Amino acid sequence: MAGNVITLNLDWHTLLIWAIVGLVAGFLASHVMLGHGLGLFGDMIIGIIGGIGANLLANSFNVHFAIAGHPVISDILIAFFGALILLMILRLFGMGRGWSRSRAY
């Protein structure tokens, strides 16, 4: 019994799109959840991991979301919701307290 084979082409254009989508989604999600960003690379990593996780969840539940003619905006929205879920999980385990910016009072 053969499983499904997923072919992924990783050229520089695809990686650049992933980085931009991850940066925008991570930036929006971290500002919504935390009230501040996690920095350039933190926002990008959260957005990319959230996007991959959201796409895996959407495919496993057979949910498809697309805005006609705007695939990048569709990817940003999916990555945004994935990043929100990822940040909720990280805050549940204490990431929000330990990683917040220290304030000198």
N, CA, C and O of each residue as an XYZ file, in Angstrom:
420
protein
N       0.849     -1.173      0.000
C       0.000      0.000      0.000
C       0.899      1.241      0.000
O       1.659      1.474      0.940
N       0.798      2.002     -1.037
C       1.642      3.196     -1.177
C       0.960      4.402     -0.546
O      -0.247      4.593     -0.696
N       1.731      5.202      0.152
C       1.204      6.421      0.775
C       1.256      7.595     -0.191
O       1.778      7.482     -1.300
N       0.727      8.683      0.229
C       0.772      9.897     -0.580
C       2.184     10.471     -0.568
O       2.834     10.526      0.476
N       2.640     10.886     -1.713
C       3.965     11.479     -1.841
C       3.788     12.981     -2.046
O       3.049     13.414     -2.930
N       4.460     13.755     -1.233
C       4.401     15.210     -1.332
C       5.710     15.697     -1.918
O       6.781     15.449     -1.364
N       5.620     16.385     -3.032
C       6.802     16.947     -3.665
C       6.885     18.419     -3.309
O       5.915     19.159     -3.467
N       8.044     18.841     -2.829
C       8.239     20.216     -2.405
C       9.448     20.792     -3.115
O      10.558     20.277     -2.982
N       9.237     21.855     -3.865
C      10.331     22.524     -4.553
C      10.778     23.723     -3.725
O      10.017     24.671     -3.534
N      12.009     23.678     -3.238
C      12.540     24.759     -2.416
C      13.581     25.548     -3.202
O      14.780     25.288     -3.102
N      13.116     26.495     -3.971
C      14.039     27.400     -4.626
C      14.071     28.699     -3.817
O      13.354     28.828     -2.825
N      14.885     29.645     -4.229
C      15.038     30.881     -3.449
C      13.752     31.680     -3.412
O      13.480     32.360     -2.423
N      12.950     31.615     -4.475
C      11.699     32.362     -4.525
C      10.700     31.815     -3.494
O      10.021     32.585     -2.814
N      10.616     30.504     -3.384
C       9.723     29.884     -2.406
C      10.152     30.219     -0.985
O       9.313     30.539     -0.142
N      11.448     30.148     -0.715
C      11.942     30.474      0.624
C      11.706     31.943      0.967
O      11.393     32.269      2.112
N      11.850     32.819     -0.005
C      11.597     34.240      0.223
C      10.119     34.483      0.535
O       9.798     35.263      1.432
N       9.236     33.834     -0.184
C       7.795     33.971      0.079
C       7.468     33.439      1.464
O       6.704     34.066      2.198
N       8.036     32.283      1.840
C       7.811     31.742      3.177
C       8.292     32.712      4.256
O       7.617     32.901      5.268
N       9.452     33.323      4.042
C       9.985     34.263      5.026
C       9.090     35.494      5.152
O       8.833     35.961      6.262
N       8.617     36.020      4.029
C       7.748     37.209      4.077
C       6.418     36.879      4.716
O       5.928     37.625      5.564
N       5.824     35.755      4.309
C       4.546     35.335      4.901
C       4.717     35.083      6.394
O       3.879     35.502      7.193
N       5.796     34.401      6.777
C       6.053     34.137      8.194
C       6.276     35.406      8.989
O       5.803     35.524     10.119
N       6.996     36.358      8.408
C       7.253     37.618      9.101
C       5.963     38.393      9.335
O       5.726     38.880     10.441
N       5.134     38.512      8.316
C       3.883     39.257      8.455
C       2.948     38.553      9.434
O       2.386     39.193     10.323
N       2.779     37.244      9.277
C       1.877     36.498     10.159
C       2.382     36.490     11.599
O       1.597     36.666     12.531
N       3.677     36.289     11.788
C       4.244     36.290     13.138
C       4.164     37.651     13.798
O       3.886     37.752     14.993
N       4.406     38.701     13.023
C       4.301     40.062     13.544
C       2.882     40.341     14.025
O       2.678     40.825     15.139
N       1.904     40.032     13.178
C       0.503     40.283     13.552
C       0.088     39.437     14.749
O      -0.549     39.939     15.675
N       0.444     38.164     14.736
C       0.037     37.279     15.821
C       0.701     37.655     17.143
O       0.048     37.633     18.187
N       1.985     38.000     17.114
C       2.658     38.349     18.366
C       2.131     39.660     18.927
O       2.081     39.825     20.146
N       1.736     40.596     18.072
C       1.161     41.836     18.573
C      -0.253     41.623     19.103
O      -0.659     42.291     20.054
N      -1.004     40.706     18.508
C      -2.347     40.418     19.002
C      -2.271     39.672     20.337
O      -2.994     40.007     21.275
N      -1.403     38.667     20.427
C      -1.347     37.830     21.629
C      -0.542     38.455     22.764
O      -0.950     38.389     23.924
N       0.591     39.057     22.439
C       1.506     39.513     23.481
C       1.495     41.020     23.688
O       1.934     41.496     24.735
N       1.010     41.773     22.727
C       1.020     43.219     22.828
C       2.313     43.835     22.348
O       2.418     45.060     22.275
N       3.304     43.020     22.018
C       4.579     43.490     21.467
C       5.139     42.382     20.591
O       4.724     41.228     20.694
N       6.056     42.727     19.755
C       6.657     41.743     18.865
C       7.739     40.945     19.554
O       8.159     41.266     20.666
N       8.184     39.902     18.883
C       9.260     39.062     19.404
C      10.574     39.330     18.691
O      11.526     38.564     18.841
N      10.638     40.396     17.927
C      11.820     40.699     17.139
C      11.662     40.153     15.731
O      10.746     39.379     15.456
N      12.541     40.552     14.858
C      12.441     40.172     13.450
C      12.468     38.656     13.277
O      11.572     38.088     12.652
N      13.480     38.004     13.822
C      13.602     36.564     13.641
C      12.585     35.791     14.466
O      12.103     34.748     14.025
N      12.249     36.280     15.651
C      11.234     35.618     16.461
C       9.881     35.623     15.781
O       9.197     34.601     15.737
N       9.492     36.778     15.247
C       8.225     36.863     14.521
C       8.234     35.963     13.291
O       7.239     35.304     12.992
N       9.365     35.938     12.576
C       9.450     35.128     11.367
C       9.354     33.638     11.699
O       8.641     32.896     11.023
N      10.059     33.205     12.723
C      10.043     31.789     13.108
C       8.654     31.379     13.578
O       8.154     30.326     13.183
N       8.020     32.207     14.426
C       6.665     31.901     14.898
C       5.698     31.829     13.727
O       4.850     30.938     13.681
N       5.811     32.749     12.787
C       4.923     32.755     11.629
C       5.118     31.558     10.724
O       4.142     30.973     10.254
N       6.368     31.180     10.468
C       6.642     30.032      9.593
C       6.192     28.737     10.252
O       5.531     27.919      9.612
N       6.539     28.537     11.519
C       6.118     27.321     12.214
C       4.595     27.284     12.346
O       3.978     26.231     12.179
N       3.996     28.430     12.644
C       2.541     28.491     12.724
C       1.879     28.202     11.386
O       0.845     27.535     11.333
N       2.468     28.699     10.307
C       1.922     28.438      8.983
C       2.002     26.970      8.603
O       1.051     26.411      8.057
N       3.132     26.350      8.891
C       3.284     24.925      8.599
C       2.296     24.111      9.435
O       1.646     23.197      8.927
N       2.189     24.452     10.726
C       1.254     23.739     11.596
C      -0.196     23.926     11.179
O      -0.981     22.978     11.201
N      -0.551     25.146     10.799
C      -1.932     25.405     10.377
C      -2.248     24.686      9.075
O      -3.354     24.170      8.909
N      -1.288     24.644      8.142
C      -1.515     23.907      6.897
C      -1.661     22.416      7.147
O      -2.489     21.764      6.510
N      -0.869     21.859      8.069
C      -1.004     20.444      8.396
C      -2.353     20.156      9.044
O      -3.004     19.164      8.716
N      -2.775     21.027      9.969
C      -4.089     20.839     10.600
C      -5.224     20.979      9.594
O      -6.179     20.203      9.620
N      -5.123     21.963      8.711
C      -6.172     22.167      7.710
C      -6.262     20.972      6.768
O      -7.358     20.541      6.409
N      -5.112     20.437      6.369
C      -5.134     19.272      5.489
C      -5.659     18.035      6.188
O      -6.355     17.229      5.570
N      -5.338     17.864      7.475
C      -5.823     16.683      8.190
C      -7.331     16.741      8.432
O      -7.989     15.702      8.476
N      -7.885     17.948      8.591
C      -9.336     18.089      8.762
C     -10.049     18.389      7.444
O     -11.249     18.665      7.431
N      -9.310     18.333      6.338
C      -9.853     18.560      4.998
C     -10.527     19.925      4.872
O     -11.610     20.040      4.298
N      -9.883     20.951      5.409
C     -10.378     22.323      5.320
C      -9.492     23.069      4.333
O      -8.268     23.061      4.457
N     -10.117     23.711      3.354
C      -9.365     24.451      2.347
C      -9.810     25.900      2.372
O     -11.006     26.191      2.347
N      -8.850     26.807      2.420
C      -9.137     28.232      2.474
C      -8.325     28.923      1.401
O      -7.103     28.785      1.349
N      -9.001     29.663      0.549
C      -8.293     30.382     -0.513
C      -9.067     31.630     -0.890
O     -10.294     31.611     -0.993
N      -8.343     32.701     -1.092
C      -8.919     33.933     -1.630
C      -8.556     33.949     -3.111
O      -7.377     33.943     -3.466
N      -9.560     33.969     -3.964
C      -9.334     33.866     -5.402
C      -8.442     35.001     -5.901
O      -8.732     36.178     -5.685
N      -7.372     34.633     -6.558
C      -6.465     35.611     -7.132
C      -5.426     36.155     -6.175
O      -4.573     36.942     -6.585
N      -5.472     35.759     -4.907
C      -4.532     36.277     -3.910
C      -4.002     35.130     -3.040
O      -4.372     35.029     -1.870
N      -3.156     34.280     -3.585
C      -2.674     33.136     -2.799
C      -1.771     33.549     -1.637
O      -1.739     32.857     -0.620
N      -1.041     34.651     -1.760
C      -0.151     35.069     -0.670
C      -0.972     35.555      0.522
O      -0.618     35.277      1.668
N      -2.067     36.278      0.265
C      -2.931     36.728      1.358
C      -3.573     35.528      2.046
O      -3.717     35.518      3.269
N      -3.958     34.521      1.272
C      -4.502     33.294      1.853
C      -3.468     32.623      2.745
O      -3.792     32.167      3.841
N      -2.222     32.560      2.279
C      -1.151     31.963      3.080
C      -0.888     32.760      4.354
O      -0.636     32.177      5.408
N      -0.946     34.094      4.262
C      -0.734     34.931      5.448
C      -1.829     34.682      6.481
O      -1.537     34.581      7.673
N      -3.085     34.581      6.043
C      -4.178     34.344      6.989
C      -4.065     32.975      7.644
O      -4.291     32.846      8.847
N      -3.720     31.959      6.872
C      -3.547     30.626      7.444
C      -2.380     30.630      8.435
O      -2.496     30.080      9.530
N      -1.266     31.245      8.058
C      -0.105     31.316      8.951
C      -0.414     32.148     10.195
O       0.081     31.844     11.280
N      -1.231     33.198     10.047
C      -1.616     34.026     11.183
C      -2.380     33.201     12.214
O      -2.082     33.262     13.407
N      -3.364     32.428     11.754
C      -4.131     31.616     12.698
C      -3.273     30.512     13.310
O      -3.436     30.175     14.483
N      -2.367     29.956     12.527
C      -1.444     28.970     13.082
C      -0.507     29.575     14.105
O      -0.216     28.956     15.129
N      -0.027     30.790     13.834
C       0.860     31.474     14.781
C       0.114     31.839     16.060
O       0.678     31.774     17.152
N      -1.163     32.228     15.922
C      -1.967     32.505     17.118
C      -2.092     31.263     17.987
O      -1.928     31.334     19.205
N      -2.381     30.128     17.364
C      -2.499     28.883     18.124
C      -1.170     28.522     18.767
O      -1.133     28.103     19.924
N      -0.073     28.681     18.024
C       1.249     28.387     18.571
C       1.577     29.293     19.749
O       2.106     28.822     20.756
N       1.272     30.583     19.644
C       1.539     31.507     20.749
C       0.651     31.210     21.951
O       1.086     31.371     23.091
N      -0.593     30.775     21.713
C      -1.452     30.372     22.838
C      -0.851     29.192     23.575
O      -0.835     29.168     24.806
N      -0.354     28.207     22.829
C       0.271     27.037     23.450
C       1.530     27.442     24.209
O       1.755     26.979     25.327
N       2.355     28.304     23.609
C       3.582     28.751     24.283
C       3.274     29.564     25.536
O       3.970     29.431     26.542
N       2.242     30.402     25.487
C       1.868     31.165     26.683
C       1.295     30.260     27.757
O       1.460     30.524     28.948
N       0.618     29.187     27.343
C       0.073     28.228     28.299
C       1.186     27.578     29.113
O       1.008     27.287     30.296
N       2.330     27.352     28.482
C       3.463     26.734     29.149
C       4.462     27.744     29.700
O       5.583     27.367     30.041
N       4.084     29.024     29.794
C       4.904     30.005     30.482
C       5.839     30.819     29.622
O       6.674     31.543     30.163
N       5.741     30.736     28.299
C       6.636     31.512     27.437
C       6.410     33.000     27.612
O       7.366     33.773     27.556
N       5.192     33.419     27.820
C       4.863     34.835     27.909
C       5.495     35.515     29.110
O       5.810     36.704     29.058
N       5.684     34.766     30.198
C       6.264     35.365     31.406
C       7.785     35.456     31.315
O       8.366     36.491     31.643
N       8.428     34.381     30.874
C       9.881     34.340     30.851
C      10.507     35.128     29.714
O      11.633     35.611     29.837
N       9.794     35.258     28.618
C      10.364     35.907     27.450
C       9.956     37.351     27.318
O      10.387     38.032     26.388
N       9.131     37.835     28.230
C       8.701     39.230     28.091
C       9.864     40.158     28.399
O      10.800     39.798     29.112
N       9.782     41.335     27.855
C      10.850     42.298     28.067
C      10.851     42.748     29.520
O       9.808     43.071     30.090
N      12.029     42.762     30.099
C      12.109     43.167     31.502
C      11.960     44.689     31.606
O      12.479     45.446     30.786
N      11.255     45.091     32.613
C      11.032     46.522     32.833
C      11.736     46.918     34.142
O      11.688     46.197     35.139
N      12.367     48.045     34.105
C      13.030     48.539     35.305
C      12.080     49.487     36.043
O      11.905     50.640     35.651
N      11.479     48.981     37.107
C      10.580     49.799     37.907
C      11.282     50.330     39.118
O      10.678     51.046     39.917
